[in-house]
Amino acid sequence: MRVGEIRVPKLWRPCFFDADEPVIYVWNFRSGSEEASQVCAIAERLYQLGRGIDMAWASGEILEREEAEAVLESHSGRARKPCGLGAVAVPRSGTLESLILRHERKRRQFSTASIGRKPHVLFSKAPKAIFAYAGYDTPPHRFYFDLRADTGGFAPKALTSTALLVAVLRDAAVIRLQEHLTGNVTAIERLISGRGAGPADLAQRIRIIPIPSIGAAQTDPSIRRVMVEVPVDCPIRPDDLKWAFAGLKVCGSSPASPPIGLLVSTDDSSMADRFCQSGTLFRTITPAALPANPGRIHRDTGRDRAPHGREQAARSVTRALRHAGIDSRPTEISVQKEPYHRRGVMANECAPGSRFSKSVLWHVKISFAEPLGGPLLIGDGRFCGLGLLEPINSRTDVLAFDLSDNVCISISDRSELLSHLRRALMALARQNLGRVGSLFSGHEPDGRPDRSGHHAHIFLAADPALERNGDIARLIVAAPWAGDRQADVLRKRGHQFDQVTRQLKELTAGRLGRIGPLTVEQVVDGDPLIGPALEWIGQTPYLATRNHKKRDDPVEFIKSDLATECVRRGLPRPEEIEVLQVSVGPRGGRPSASVKLRFTVAVQGPLMLGRDSHMGGGLFHAA
């Protein structure tokens, strides 16, 4: 018989454990030590861990709560705590009896019965054992909805109506659930709308999170999507909550205005996932309602005084993080009324008609030492959609050195300054590696230029600033795979690039003087150097990659050469190239031009193009 080909094979994937670090299970017993002693006795009889192949042994011990917590803290492994429903089968009342019954029935699965004149063998399946199912570190349930108009397109809502949108959706969902789930009216009111909720209910309350559109600098950050987050400990069934929100009508500028669309369930979570990413730098897209300063009471109203100053608001951010359950301490906090997003709204303009006054609304930027996962909402309005933090991704392949205000170097001295910067980085590379590799020199070990077929050495640039009258504001060092998307194979040298570049503390630039101390800064998304953006404006002239012939039109030649260069660097072909100024030598040669680019899709920087792009030529800023 071909049994091995018919049956599904059973695969064993063994896991290796450190003999010095045992697996620890901890149970809490409320009824005393009798049940705990039974568990210890059962542990002495253990000979196999789960369905493992190798033998195992265990021992039990009864500890006080403080001692058990100390054991868990001293263990080097990760502690996984049960939280709500999940997929892990655990014993419950009746599990032992069901297992005994299953084994007894398995002994009598086959029986003989006479049907007609011939005996027949009958098979009866043994009943399954009864288990409960728990989750360990289970993430919350998340449901995604689109704000759709009757025509099928999006029905966007302005950021200023965030709190109103959440209130309307929240109250409508409560009414719908209370009409159909009459036995859980109090919990519905408490865990969805928050009325009557106490500190013990925070871990069970659902969050209605309006999702603004983010991405490129030109993106309109209106609300087109909503995410509903249900904690695993919430007693209301997740599918009931999903049903309660699906199909709700979205009102206009006020609750009494006619509806402008519906809440439509969707599986597309791409925009919401942007807010769920991990990061160390966050900024608010909707302002946070910072908690009042405790201990300071307003004489006239008797209420807590709102954080009205920047310093006081910054201190309130720490309390807001603690209230939101974020234990990591921030390394840097900045607050302002102006939005961080280019097309955002002022903090004072958000949440009109809500319980939050203008004085408590602030836009916040926070840095952490360790990465945190989203979505993060802080402040007293976090259950109203306020205080939504957007993770800002920092580029490890593009580093910047800011020049102090007393360093005034004209952009005309760019080539000389970058030559000194290149020599300084080559000296640091030689000090660390014993030789200067092609990553920093652009040459092979025998001295020949690198001919790998792509740009294999670093890009340098001197970034000017308008507020400094066009003087150089910072020095840019970009890895080759940042300036040339076709050189992605070189990412394995990322550690070498980061290690050498970060050692630069001072730069001796000949007649330009000694520049320092220098502090390396990572360039984050939204920076003019990074974008993303549809339009890019040249900050330094673009130098063509080939010679110009006298019969060629200089403008058309630049456009053709630049389009080819973009494709060669792994960028999309520009939709439009506007040549602002072109310069051609008396004998032809390679022309240079000031250029403005426009793409059909938002492009991520940096854009450093042209013949002299490794020495600061062809540097573009997002428009």
C-alpha positions as CSV (number, residue, x, y, z in Angstrom):
1,M,0.0,0.0,0.0
2,R,1.2,3.6,-0.7
3,V,0.3,4.9,2.7
4,G,3.2,7.3,2.8
5,E,2.0,9.0,-0.3
6,I,-1.6,9.2,0.7
7,R,-1.4,10.5,4.3
8,V,-0.2,14.0,5.2
9,P,3.3,13.8,6.6
10,K,4.0,14.9,10.1
11,L,7.0,17.3,10.3
12,W,9.1,17.7,13.5
13,R,10.8,21.0,14.0
14,P,12.8,20.8,17.2
15,C,13.6,23.8,19.3
16,F,16.9,24.0,21.2
17,F,16.8,25.3,24.8
18,D,19.6,26.6,26.9
19,A,20.1,24.1,29.7
20,D,21.1,27.0,32.1
21,E,17.8,28.9,31.3
22,P,14.8,26.7,32.0
23,V,11.3,27.4,30.8
24,I,9.3,28.9,33.7
25,Y,5.5,28.7,34.2
26,V,3.8,30.8,36.9
27,W,0.2,30.4,38.1
28,N,-1.7,32.6,40.6
29,F,-3.9,30.6,43.0
30,R,-6.6,32.5,45.0
31,S,-7.8,29.4,47.0
32,G,-4.6,28.7,48.8
33,S,-1.7,26.3,48.6
34,E,-3.8,23.1,48.1
35,E,-4.2,23.4,44.4
36,A,-0.6,24.8,44.1
37,S,0.7,21.6,45.8
38,Q,-1.2,19.5,43.3
39,V,0.4,21.3,40.4
40,C,3.9,20.7,42.0
41,A,3.1,17.0,42.3
42,I,2.0,16.8,38.7
43,A,5.2,18.6,37.6
44,E,7.4,15.9,39.2
45,R,5.8,13.4,36.9
46,L,6.5,15.3,33.7
47,Y,8.7,13.5,31.2
48,Q,8.0,15.4,28.0
49,L,7.6,19.1,27.2
50,G,4.6,19.4,24.9
51,R,5.1,17.1,21.9
52,G,8.8,17.3,21.9
53,I,11.0,14.4,20.9
54,D,13.5,14.6,23.8
55,M,12.9,13.9,27.4
56,A,12.3,16.7,29.9
57,W,11.8,17.0,33.6
58,A,10.3,19.7,35.8
59,S,10.0,20.7,39.5
60,G,7.4,22.8,41.2
61,E,7.8,25.4,44.0
62,I,5.3,27.6,45.9
63,L,6.4,31.2,46.1
64,E,4.9,34.4,47.3
65,R,3.9,36.9,44.7
66,E,6.9,39.2,45.2
67,E,9.3,36.2,44.9
68,A,7.6,35.0,41.7
69,E,7.9,38.4,40.1
70,A,11.6,38.6,41.1
71,V,12.2,35.2,39.4
72,L,10.5,36.5,36.2
73,E,12.5,39.7,36.2
74,S,15.8,37.9,36.6
75,H,15.0,35.5,33.7
76,S,16.8,36.4,30.5
77,G,13.9,35.2,28.3
78,R,10.7,37.0,27.3
79,A,7.8,36.8,29.7
80,R,4.5,36.1,27.9
81,K,1.3,36.9,29.8
82,P,-2.1,35.6,28.9
83,C,-4.5,38.3,27.7
84,G,-7.9,37.6,26.3
85,L,-8.9,35.1,23.6
86,G,-6.3,33.5,21.4
87,A,-5.2,30.3,19.7
88,V,-3.3,28.5,22.5
89,A,-5.3,25.6,24.0
90,V,-5.4,25.7,27.8
91,P,-7.2,23.5,30.4
92,R,-10.6,24.4,31.7
93,S,-13.3,22.9,33.9
94,G,-14.1,19.5,32.3
95,T,-10.9,19.1,30.3
96,L,-9.6,16.1,32.3
97,E,-12.9,14.3,32.0
98,S,-13.0,14.9,28.3
99,L,-9.5,13.5,27.8
100,I,-10.4,10.4,29.8
101,L,-13.5,9.9,27.7
102,R,-11.5,10.4,24.5
103,H,-9.0,7.8,25.4
104,E,-11.7,5.3,26.3
105,R,-13.6,5.8,23.0
106,K,-10.3,5.5,21.1
107,R,-10.0,1.9,22.4
108,R,-13.4,1.1,20.9
109,Q,-13.3,3.0,17.6
110,F,-14.0,-0.2,15.6
111,S,-17.0,-2.3,16.1
112,T,-18.7,-5.1,14.2
113,A,-22.3,-5.0,13.2
114,S,-24.4,-7.4,11.1
115,I,-26.1,-5.7,8.2
116,G,-28.0,-8.2,6.2
117,R,-26.1,-11.6,6.1
118,K,-22.6,-10.1,6.2
119,P,-20.8,-8.5,9.1
120,H,-19.5,-5.0,8.6
121,V,-16.8,-3.2,10.5
122,L,-17.9,0.3,11.7
123,F,-15.7,3.2,12.7
124,S,-16.7,5.8,15.3
125,K,-14.6,8.9,15.8
126,A,-13.6,9.6,19.4
127,P,-15.0,12.9,20.8
128,K,-12.5,15.8,20.9
129,A,-11.2,17.1,24.3
130,I,-12.6,20.3,25.7
131,F,-10.2,23.2,25.9
132,A,-10.3,26.9,26.4
133,Y,-8.2,29.2,24.2
134,A,-6.1,32.0,25.5
135,G,-3.8,34.5,23.8
136,Y,-0.3,35.4,25.0
137,D,0.8,38.9,24.1
138,T,-2.0,38.9,21.6
139,P,-2.2,42.2,19.6
140,P,-5.6,44.0,19.6
141,H,-8.1,43.3,16.9
142,R,-8.1,46.0,14.3
143,F,-10.9,46.8,11.8
144,Y,-10.5,49.2,8.9
145,F,-13.1,51.4,7.3
146,D,-13.2,53.9,4.4
147,L,-15.2,57.1,4.4
148,R,-17.1,56.6,1.1
149,A,-19.5,59.0,-0.7
150,D,-22.6,57.8,-2.5
151,T,-20.7,58.0,-5.8
152,G,-18.1,55.4,-4.5
153,G,-15.2,57.8,-4.1
154,F,-13.8,59.0,-0.8
155,A,-15.7,61.5,1.4
156,P,-12.8,63.2,3.1
157,K,-13.2,65.0,6.4
158,A,-10.9,67.9,7.5
159,L,-8.5,67.5,10.4
160,T,-10.4,70.1,12.3
161,S,-13.4,67.7,12.5
162,T,-11.5,64.8,14.1
163,A,-13.2,65.0,17.5
164,L,-16.6,65.5,16.0
165,L,-16.2,62.5,13.6
166,V,-15.2,60.2,16.5
167,A,-18.1,61.4,18.7
168,V,-20.7,60.8,15.9
169,L,-19.4,57.4,15.1
170,R,-19.0,56.4,18.7
171,D,-22.6,57.4,19.7
172,A,-24.1,55.8,16.6
173,A,-22.3,52.5,17.3
174,V,-23.4,52.6,21.0
175,I,-27.0,53.0,20.0
176,R,-26.8,50.2,17.4
177,L,-25.3,47.8,19.9
178,Q,-27.6,48.6,22.8
179,E,-30.6,47.9,20.5
180,H,-29.4,44.4,19.7
181,L,-27.3,43.4,22.8
182,T,-29.6,44.4,25.6
183,G,-27.8,42.3,28.2
184,N,-24.6,44.3,28.1
185,V,-25.8,47.9,27.9
186,T,-23.7,49.2,30.8
187,A,-20.4,47.7,29.4
188,I,-21.2,49.1,25.9
189,E,-21.7,52.6,27.3
190,R,-18.6,52.4,29.4
191,L,-16.1,50.9,27.0
192,I,-17.1,52.6,23.8
193,S,-18.3,56.1,24.8
194,G,-16.3,56.2,28.0
195,R,-19.2,57.4,30.1
196,G,-18.8,56.0,33.6
197,A,-15.4,54.4,32.8
198,G,-12.8,54.3,35.5
199,P,-9.0,53.6,35.5
200,A,-9.7,49.9,35.6
201,D,-11.5,50.1,32.2
202,L,-8.6,51.8,30.3
203,A,-7.2,48.4,29.2
204,Q,-10.6,47.3,27.8
205,R,-11.7,50.5,26.1
206,I,-11.8,50.5,22.3
207,R,-10.1,53.2,20.3
208,I,-11.7,54.9,17.3
209,I,-8.7,56.3,15.3
210,P,-9.4,58.6,12.3
211,I,-6.5,58.0,9.8
212,P,-5.3,61.1,7.9
213,S,-3.6,60.6,4.6
214,I,0.2,61.0,4.8
215,G,3.1,60.3,2.5
216,A,4.4,63.0,0.2
217,A,4.7,66.6,1.3
218,Q,1.9,67.5,-1.1
219,T,-0.6,64.9,0.3
220,D,-3.7,66.5,1.7
221,P,-3.9,65.1,5.3
222,S,-7.7,64.8,5.3
223,I,-9.4,61.9,7.0
224,R,-10.4,59.3,4.5
225,R,-10.2,56.2,6.7
226,V,-11.0,55.0,10.2
227,M,-9.4,52.3,12.3
228,V,-11.2,50.7,15.2
229,E,-8.9,49.0,17.7
230,V,-10.4,46.4,20.1
231,P,-8.3,45.2,23.1
232,V,-8.2,41.5,23.6
233,D,-9.6,41.9,27.1
234,C,-12.7,43.8,25.9
235,P,-15.8,41.7,26.9
236,I,-17.7,42.9,23.7
237,R,-17.2,40.4,20.9
238,P,-15.0,41.9,18.1
239,D,-17.3,40.8,15.3
240,D,-20.2,42.6,17.1
241,L,-18.1,45.8,17.1
242,K,-17.2,45.4,13.5
243,W,-20.9,45.0,12.6
244,A,-21.8,48.1,14.8
245,F,-19.5,50.4,12.8
246,A,-20.0,49.1,9.3
247,G,-22.4,51.2,7.4
248,L,-22.6,54.1,9.8
249,K,-23.5,57.4,8.2
250,V,-20.9,60.2,8.3
251,C,-22.3,63.6,9.0
252,G,-21.0,66.9,7.5
253,S,-19.6,69.8,9.5
254,S,-22.0,69.3,12.4
255,P,-24.1,66.4,13.9
256,A,-27.3,68.0,12.6
257,S,-26.0,68.4,9.0
258,P,-27.0,65.8,6.4
259,P,-24.7,62.7,5.9
260,I,-22.0,63.0,3.3
261,G,-21.0,59.3,3.2
262,L,-20.9,55.9,4.8
263,L,-18.4,53.9,6.8
264,V,-17.5,51.0,4.5
265,S,-15.5,48.0,5.8
266,T,-12.3,47.2,3.9
267,D,-9.2,45.0,4.1
268,D,-6.9,47.7,2.9
269,S,-4.7,48.7,5.9
270,S,-1.8,50.3,3.9
271,M,-2.4,53.8,5.2
272,A,-3.2,52.7,8.8
273,D,0.0,50.6,8.8
274,R,2.0,53.8,8.3
275,F,1.0,54.8,11.8
276,C,1.6,51.3,13.2
277,Q,5.3,51.3,12.3
278,S,8.0,51.3,14.9
279,G,10.2,54.3,15.3
280,T,12.2,56.5,17.7
281,L,11.0,59.9,16.4
282,F,7.3,60.8,16.4
283,R,5.3,63.9,15.7
284,T,1.6,64.7,16.0
285,I,-0.6,64.9,12.9
286,T,-3.6,65.8,15.1
287,P,-2.8,68.0,18.1
288,A,-2.6,66.5,21.6
289,A,-4.9,67.7,24.4
290,L,-2.2,67.9,27.1
291,P,-3.3,67.2,30.7
292,A,-3.4,70.2,33.1
293,N,-0.7,70.8,35.6
294,P,-1.6,69.0,38.9
295,G,-1.6,71.1,42.0
296,R,-2.3,74.4,40.2
297,I,-5.9,75.5,40.5
298,H,-7.4,78.4,38.7
299,R,-8.8,80.9,41.3
300,D,-11.9,81.9,39.3
301,T,-13.1,78.5,38.0
302,G,-11.6,76.1,40.5
303,R,-10.4,73.9,37.7
304,D,-6.9,72.8,36.9
305,R,-4.9,75.4,35.0
306,A,-4.2,74.4,31.4
307,P,-0.6,74.2,30.1
308,H,-0.3,77.6,28.5
309,G,3.4,78.0,28.0
310,R,5.9,75.9,26.0
311,E,7.9,74.8,29.0
312,Q,4.8,73.8,31.0
313,A,3.3,72.0,27.9
314,A,6.6,70.1,27.4
315,R,6.3,68.9,31.0
316,S,2.7,67.9,30.4
317,V,3.9,65.6,27.6
318,T,5.7,63.4,30.0
319,R,2.4,62.9,32.0
320,A,0.5,62.3,28.8
321,L,2.9,59.5,27.9
322,R,2.5,58.0,31.3
323,H,-1.3,58.2,31.1
324,A,-1.2,56.5,27.7
325,G,0.7,53.5,29.1
326,I,4.0,54.4,27.4
327,D,6.8,53.6,29.9
328,S,9.7,54.6,27.7
329,R,11.1,58.0,28.7
330,P,11.6,60.5,25.9
331,T,15.0,61.8,25.1
332,E,13.8,65.0,23.5
333,I,10.4,66.9,23.5
334,S,9.4,69.9,21.5
335,V,5.9,71.6,21.4
336,Q,4.4,74.2,19.2
337,K,1.1,75.5,18.0
338,E,2.1,75.3,14.3
339,P,1.7,71.9,12.5
340,Y,4.7,69.9,11.7
341,H,3.1,68.6,8.5
342,R,3.4,71.0,5.6
343,R,-0.4,70.9,5.0
344,G,-1.5,70.4,8.6
345,V,-3.7,72.7,10.7
346,M,-3.0,74.9,13.6
347,A,-3.5,73.3,17.0
348,N,-6.0,76.0,18.0
349,E,-8.2,75.2,15.1
350,C,-8.8,71.6,16.0
351,A,-11.6,70.1,18.0
352,P,-14.0,73.1,17.8
353,G,-17.1,72.7,19.9
354,S,-15.5,69.9,22.0
355,R,-14.6,69.9,25.7
356,F,-11.0,70.8,24.9
357,S,-10.0,74.4,25.1
358,K,-7.5,76.0,22.7
359,S,-4.9,76.4,25.4
360,V,-4.5,72.7,26.0
361,L,-4.0,71.7,22.3
362,W,-0.4,71.5,21.2
363,H,1.5,69.8,18.4
364,V,4.2,67.6,19.8
365,K,7.5,66.1,18.5
366,I,9.0,63.3,20.7
367,S,12.2,61.3,20.4
368,F,12.9,58.0,22.2
369,A,16.1,56.1,22.8
370,E,14.4,52.7,21.9
371,P,12.0,52.1,19.0
372,L,8.3,52.1,19.9
373,G,5.5,50.5,17.9
374,G,2.3,52.3,16.9
375,P,-0.3,53.4,16.7
376,L,0.5,55.9,19.5
377,L,-2.1,58.5,20.8
378,I,-1.4,60.7,23.8
379,G,-3.2,63.3,25.7
380,D,-6.7,63.6,27.3
381,G,-8.2,63.4,23.8
382,R,-6.6,60.1,22.8
383,F,-10.0,58.4,22.8
384,C,-11.4,61.2,20.6
385,G,-8.8,60.8,17.8
386,L,-6.5,63.6,19.1
387,G,-2.8,63.3,19.7
388,L,-2.2,60.8,16.9
389,L,1.6,60.4,16.5
390,E,3.1,59.8,13.1
391,P,6.4,57.9,13.1
392,I,9.2,59.7,11.3
393,N,11.6,57.4,9.6
394,S,15.2,58.5,9.8
395,R,17.7,57.5,7.0
396,T,20.8,55.7,8.1
397,D,22.3,56.0,4.6
398,V,22.1,59.8,4.6
399,L,24.0,61.8,7.3
400,A,24.2,65.5,7.8
401,F,26.7,67.7,9.7
402,D,25.1,71.1,10.6
403,L,27.4,74.1,10.5
404,S,27.1,76.6,13.4
405,D,25.8,80.1,12.7
406,N,29.3,81.6,13.1
407,V,30.6,79.5,10.2
408,C,29.9,81.5,7.0
409,I,31.1,79.7,3.8
410,S,29.7,80.7,0.5
411,I,28.2,78.1,-1.9
412,S,30.9,79.2,-4.4
413,D,33.5,77.5,-2.2
414,R,31.6,74.2,-2.4
415,S,34.2,72.3,-4.4
416,E,37.1,73.3,-2.1
417,L,35.1,72.5,1.1
418,L,33.9,69.1,-0.2
419,S,37.5,68.2,-1.3
420,H,38.6,68.7,2.3
421,L,35.6,66.6,3.6
422,R,36.5,63.8,1.2
423,R,40.1,63.7,2.3
424,A,39.0,63.7,6.0
425,L,36.7,60.7,5.5
426,M,39.4,58.9,3.5
427,A,41.8,59.4,6.4
428,L,39.3,58.0,8.9
429,A,38.6,55.0,6.6
430,R,42.4,54.3,6.4
431,Q,42.7,54.6,10.2
432,N,39.9,52.0,10.8
433,L,40.5,49.6,7.9
434,G,44.2,50.0,7.2
435,R,43.5,51.1,3.7
436,V,41.0,53.3,1.9
437,G,38.4,51.1,0.1
438,S,36.4,52.1,-2.9
439,L,33.4,53.1,-0.7
440,F,35.2,56.3,0.3
441,S,37.8,56.7,-2.4
442,G,36.0,55.6,-5.6
443,H,39.2,53.7,-6.7
444,E,40.2,50.1,-6.9
445,P,43.1,48.9,-4.7
446,D,45.5,49.3,-7.7
447,G,44.5,53.0,-8.1
448,R,42.3,52.6,-11.1
449,P,38.9,54.3,-11.0
450,D,36.0,52.0,-9.9
451,R,34.3,50.5,-13.0
452,S,31.7,48.4,-11.3
453,G,28.9,49.7,-13.5
454,H,27.2,51.7,-10.9
455,H,28.1,54.5,-8.4
456,A,30.0,52.6,-5.7
457,H,31.4,55.4,-3.6
458,I,29.9,58.1,-1.3
459,F,28.1,61.2,-2.5
460,L,29.1,64.5,-0.8
461,A,27.1,67.7,-0.9
462,A,27.1,71.2,0.6
463,D,23.5,72.1,1.3
464,P,22.7,75.9,1.2
465,A,20.0,77.6,3.2
466,L,17.9,80.6,2.3
467,E,17.8,81.9,5.8
468,R,21.6,82.1,5.7
469,N,21.7,84.2,2.4
470,G,22.6,81.1,0.4
471,D,25.6,80.2,2.6
472,I,26.3,76.5,3.3
473,A,24.2,75.3,6.2
474,R,25.2,71.7,6.4
475,L,27.4,69.0,4.9
476,I,25.7,65.9,3.5
477,V,27.3,62.5,3.2
478,A,25.2,59.9,1.4
479,A,25.9,56.3,0.8
480,P,26.2,55.1,-2.8
481,W,22.9,53.1,-2.6
482,A,21.1,56.3,-1.5
483,G,22.1,58.3,-4.6
484,D,22.0,55.4,-7.0
485,R,19.1,53.0,-6.6
486,Q,20.9,50.5,-8.9
487,A,23.7,50.1,-6.3
488,D,21.5,48.3,-3.8
489,V,23.9,45.4,-3.7
490,L,26.3,47.6,-1.7
491,R,24.0,47.9,1.3
492,K,26.1,45.2,3.0
493,R,28.7,48.0,3.5
494,G,26.2,50.0,5.6
495,H,28.0,49.3,8.9
496,Q,31.3,50.5,7.4
497,F,29.7,53.7,6.0
498,D,28.1,54.5,9.4
499,Q,31.1,53.7,11.5
500,V,33.6,55.8,9.5
501,T,31.3,58.8,8.9
502,R,30.2,59.2,12.5
503,Q,33.8,59.5,13.6
504,L,34.2,62.9,11.9
505,K,34.2,65.5,14.7
506,E,36.2,68.3,13.2
507,L,37.1,69.4,9.7
508,T,40.3,71.3,8.7
509,A,39.4,73.1,5.5
510,G,42.6,75.1,4.6
511,R,41.9,78.7,4.0
512,L,38.2,78.2,4.9
513,G,39.3,77.5,8.5
514,R,38.8,74.9,11.1
515,I,35.1,73.8,11.3
516,G,33.9,72.1,14.5
517,P,32.8,70.5,16.6
518,L,30.7,68.6,14.1
519,T,27.7,66.5,15.3
520,V,26.2,64.0,12.9
521,E,22.4,64.1,12.4
522,Q,20.2,61.6,10.6
523,V,18.0,63.1,7.9
524,V,14.3,62.2,8.5
525,D,11.4,62.0,6.1
526,G,9.9,65.4,5.3
527,D,13.3,67.0,5.1
528,P,13.8,68.9,1.8
529,L,16.6,66.7,0.9
530,I,14.5,63.5,1.3
531,G,10.9,64.4,0.4
532,P,9.1,62.5,-0.9
533,A,7.7,65.0,-3.4
534,L,6.4,65.3,-7.0
535,E,8.5,68.4,-7.8
536,W,12.2,68.9,-7.1
537,I,14.2,72.1,-7.6
538,G,17.9,72.2,-8.2
539,Q,20.1,73.8,-5.5
540,T,23.4,73.4,-7.4
541,P,23.9,73.3,-11.2
542,Y,23.4,70.0,-13.0
543,L,26.4,69.0,-15.1
544,A,25.6,66.9,-18.1
545,T,27.1,63.4,-18.2
546,R,28.3,63.7,-21.9
547,N,29.7,66.3,-24.2
548,H,27.5,68.7,-26.0
549,K,27.8,69.1,-29.8
550,K,27.5,72.5,-31.4
551,R,24.5,71.5,-33.6
552,D,22.5,70.4,-30.5
553,D,20.1,72.7,-28.7
554,P,21.5,73.2,-25.2
555,V,18.1,73.2,-23.5
556,E,16.9,70.0,-25.3
557,F,20.3,68.4,-24.7
558,I,20.1,69.0,-20.9
559,K,16.5,67.6,-20.9
560,S,17.5,64.5,-22.7
561,D,20.7,63.9,-20.7
562,L,18.9,64.5,-17.4
563,A,16.0,62.1,-18.3
564,T,18.5,59.4,-19.1
565,E,20.4,60.0,-15.9
566,C,17.2,59.6,-13.8
567,V,16.5,56.3,-15.4
568,R,20.1,55.2,-15.0
569,R,19.9,56.0,-11.2
570,G,16.7,53.9,-10.8
571,L,14.3,56.9,-10.7
572,P,11.2,57.2,-12.8
573,R,11.5,59.3,-16.0
574,P,10.5,62.9,-15.2
575,E,7.1,64.0,-16.6
576,E,8.4,67.5,-17.1
577,I,11.9,69.1,-17.0
578,E,12.1,72.8,-16.8
579,V,15.5,74.3,-17.6
580,L,15.7,77.6,-15.7
581,Q,19.2,78.6,-16.8
582,V,21.8,76.9,-19.0
583,S,25.5,77.6,-19.4
584,V,27.6,76.3,-22.3
585,G,31.4,76.8,-22.7
586,P,32.8,78.5,-25.9
587,R,34.1,75.1,-27.1
588,G,31.0,73.1,-26.1
589,G,31.9,70.4,-23.6
590,R,29.5,69.5,-20.9
591,P,26.8,72.2,-20.3
592,S,25.4,72.9,-16.9
593,A,22.0,74.1,-16.0
594,S,19.6,75.0,-13.1
595,V,16.7,72.6,-13.4
596,K,13.3,71.9,-12.0
597,L,11.9,68.4,-12.2
598,R,8.3,67.1,-12.0
599,F,7.4,63.4,-11.7
600,T,4.1,61.6,-12.1
601,V,4.6,59.9,-8.7
602,A,6.1,61.1,-5.4
603,V,9.8,60.4,-5.5
604,Q,12.0,59.7,-2.4
605,G,15.2,61.6,-2.2
606,P,18.1,62.3,-2.1
607,L,18.4,63.4,-5.7
608,M,22.1,64.0,-6.5
609,L,22.5,63.8,-10.3
610,G,25.0,64.6,-13.0
611,R,28.7,64.3,-13.8
612,D,29.9,65.9,-10.5
613,S,27.2,64.6,-8.2
614,H,29.7,62.9,-5.9
615,M,31.1,66.4,-5.2
616,G,27.9,68.3,-4.6
617,G,26.7,68.9,-8.1
618,G,23.1,68.3,-9.2
619,L,21.7,68.5,-5.6
620,F,17.9,68.9,-5.5
621,H,15.4,69.9,-2.8
622,A,11.7,68.9,-2.6
623,A,9.5,71.7,-3.7
